[in-house]
Amino acid sequence: QVQLVESGGGLVQAGGSLRLSCAASGRTFSRYPMGWFRQAPGKEREFVAAIGWSGGHTYYADSVKGRFTISRDNTKNTVYLQMNSLKPEDTAVYCCAATSTYHSLGNANVYDYWGQGTQVTVSS
């Protein structure tokens, strides 16, 4: 079993930066690919980024490429999402998730464990 807790959300002006953290518990954390998803009110959940178990492979939604960076530190059981050049359309609840497979990492249905989310609000 893996438990995930996000932190680092908040209010920021457009063009600013935030770093989200996802702290995980569970002895098999280092073997789980991790993903970040976001959901705004009235919208479907959207894939943001994913990272392989070793950190060597990363994947991004087109909407965040060049602005967001996903990373992980397995010694700290933590995955990060560095968000730069934030836009109002980035406003959403951001959740981290863990999966035991590499298949279709952009599909929320493949993820086994989810955090409760952290709110990110970007003002114009």
N, C-alpha and C positions, 0 to 999 in steps of 0.2 A: 504494500500500500504506500502511496505517495500523497503527501499533503503539501499544498502550495499556498503561500501568502504573499500577495503583492503589496508594494509600497512605492512611494515616490511621486504619486500623482498630485495635482494641484492646479492652481491658476497661473497662467502665463500669457504674456502679450504675444501677438503674432510676431514671428521671427525669432522668438526665444527658444530656450532649450529646457528639457527635463530628462532625467534618467530614472527609469522605472527599474525596480528590483523585484525578483521573485525568489523567495526563500523556500527551499524544499526540505522536507524531512522524509527519510526512507533510505534504507541501506543500498538500494539499487538505483539511486538517482543518476549516477554517472552513466548508466546504460540507456537512459531515456532521451530520445530526441525531444526538444522543447519548442513550443510555439507561443506566439503572442497573437491574440485576436482582439478585436474591438467591436463595440456595438453602441450606436447612437440611438436615441429615442425614435421609434418609428421606422428604424432601418434593420435589415438583417445583419447578423453577425458576420464580420469581415476578417479574413485572414490578413495579418500584418507581416509576420516574419517567423522563420523557424531556423533551428540550428541542430546539427547532428550531435551525437553523444560525445564526440571528442572535440567539438568546436571547429573542426576543419571545413565543414560545409555549412553554408548559410543560404537562406532563400528569403526573398522579399516580394511583397506585393508591388506592382508597378507604381502605385500611388505614393509609396514611401521610399523607393529606391533613390539613393543619393542623399537622403535626409536622415534615415534611421539606421542604426547599427545594433545588431543583436550579438551578444557574447555570453560566455558562461565561464564560471570558475568552479570546477567540480570539487576542489578542495574546500570550498565554502558552501557547497550545495546551493548555488545561486546563479540565476540567469538574469541578464540585464537587457534593457532596451534603451539605448541612447537616442533621444529624439531631438534633432536640430531643425532649425528653420520651420518651426511649427506654424501651421495654418489653422484658421477657424474650423475648417472641415475635418481636422484631426480630433476635434472634441468628441469624446466618447468614454465609455467605461472600458478599460483595458484589462484583459484577463490573460494569465499565462496558463499553459496546459502542457501535459506530458503524455507521450505515447510510446508504446513498445514496438512500433513499426515505422519504417521509412516510406511506406506506401501512401501517396497522396497526402502529403503533410499540409497542404492548403485546405484540406477538407476537415472541418471541425469534428465530423463523425468518427474519425480515426483516433481521437484523443481519449485517453482513459481517465485522466485526472484533471481537475480544474480548480483554480483559485477563485476567490469571491470577487475579485476585480478592484481596480483603483480608478477613480475619476480623474480625467484630464480635461481641462477646460481652457481653450485658447481664445482670447478676446482679440477683436480687430482694432 
